[in-house]
Amino acid sequence: MIRSPQHTALRLAVLYVAAASLWILFSDRAVESLTSNPHLLTRLQTLKGWFFVACTGALLFVLVRRALTEVARSGALARVAEDALRQTEAS
């Protein structure tokens, strides 16, 4: 079954929101269980936040690269089809 790009984007967004919400909810509790030192807790939460930002950035990079590759590929296929049509019409 072929899904529309909008459907795929919506599914990815919903999955991302669910995963991000679970990460925030459970990682805060996990970090709090590691220490009672407020300074260490602050450092661990900062590292946890930067990890989340890095993962989100990597995910966005992969998704945007994939979309741009697909656009470029479809454009190249369209040019090949147009060239073939011109050659057929010229014959």
Backbone torsions as a table, in degrees:
resi	resn	phi	psi	omega
1	MET	NA	125.7	179.7
2	ILE	-91.4	127.2	179.9
3	ARG	-100.2	150.7	177.4
4	SER	-70.7	155.0	177.0
5	PRO	-58.9	-34.8	179.3
6	GLN	-65.3	-41.5	179.4
7	HIS	-64.1	-43.9	179.1
8	THR	-63.8	-42.8	179.3
9	ALA	-63.6	-41.7	179.3
10	LEU	-64.5	-43.5	177.7
11	ARG	-59.7	-45.5	179.3
12	LEU	-62.7	-41.3	179.7
13	ALA	-64.4	-43.1	179.4
14	VAL	-64.8	-43.5	177.8
15	LEU	-62.6	-40.4	179.7
16	TYR	-63.9	-46.7	-179.9
17	VAL	-61.0	-42.1	179.4
18	ALA	-64.2	-48.1	-178.8
19	ALA	-65.0	-42.3	-179.6
20	ALA	-64.9	-40.2	178.9
21	SER	-64.0	-43.9	177.6
22	LEU	-63.8	-41.5	178.2
23	TRP	-58.3	-50.2	-177.9
24	ILE	-62.5	-45.2	-177.7
25	LEU	-63.1	-52.1	-173.7
26	PHE	-82.9	-30.5	-179.8
27	SER	-70.8	-33.8	175.6
28	ASP	-61.1	-45.4	179.2
29	ARG	-64.8	-39.8	179.9
30	ALA	-64.7	-44.0	179.9
31	VAL	-65.1	-40.8	179.5
32	GLU	-64.6	-29.4	179.8
33	SER	-76.6	-14.4	-177.4
34	LEU	-79.0	-30.6	-174.5
35	THR	-154.1	155.9	172.7
36	SER	-110.3	-1.8	178.1
37	ASN	-75.5	117.2	-175.8
38	PRO	-62.1	-34.9	-179.6
39	HIS	-69.5	-43.5	177.4
40	LEU	-66.5	-39.0	177.9
41	LEU	-59.6	-43.6	178.7
42	THR	-62.4	-43.5	179.2
43	ARG	-63.9	-44.1	179.7
44	LEU	-64.9	-39.3	178.4
45	GLN	-67.2	-36.2	176.2
46	THR	-64.5	-46.0	177.9
47	LEU	-61.5	-40.6	178.0
48	LYS	-61.0	-41.4	178.2
49	GLY	-64.7	-43.5	178.7
50	TRP	-66.3	-35.7	176.0
51	PHE	-61.4	-43.5	178.8
52	PHE	-62.1	-44.2	179.3
53	VAL	-62.8	-43.0	179.7
54	ALA	-63.8	-42.9	178.7
55	CYS	-65.1	-41.2	178.6
56	THR	-64.4	-43.2	177.6
57	GLY	-61.2	-42.5	179.0
58	ALA	-64.8	-42.5	178.8
59	LEU	-62.5	-45.8	178.2
60	LEU	-61.6	-40.9	178.3
61	PHE	-58.9	-48.2	-179.0
62	VAL	-62.3	-45.4	-178.3
63	LEU	-66.4	-42.9	179.7
64	VAL	-67.8	-42.4	178.2
65	ARG	-60.7	-42.3	178.9
66	ARG	-62.5	-44.0	179.9
67	ALA	-64.8	-43.6	179.8
68	LEU	-66.5	-35.8	176.6
69	THR	-64.4	-41.4	178.7
70	GLU	-64.6	-41.2	177.8
71	VAL	-63.2	-44.8	179.7
72	ALA	-63.7	-41.0	179.9
73	ARG	-65.2	-43.2	-179.5
74	SER	-67.3	-34.7	175.7
75	GLY	-65.7	-40.9	178.4
76	ALA	-65.8	-40.4	178.1
77	LEU	-64.9	-38.1	178.4
78	ALA	-64.6	-40.7	178.4
79	ARG	-64.9	-40.0	178.2
80	VAL	-63.8	-42.7	179.4
81	ALA	-64.7	-41.5	178.1
82	GLU	-63.9	-41.7	177.8
83	ASP	-62.5	-43.1	179.1
84	ALA	-63.5	-40.1	178.9
85	LEU	-65.3	-42.9	177.7
86	ARG	-61.5	-42.1	179.7
87	GLN	-64.8	-38.9	179.1
88	THR	-66.6	-42.6	-179.9
89	GLU	-68.8	-31.1	-179.7
90	ALA	-74.1	-22.7	-177.6
91	SER	-78.3	NA	NA
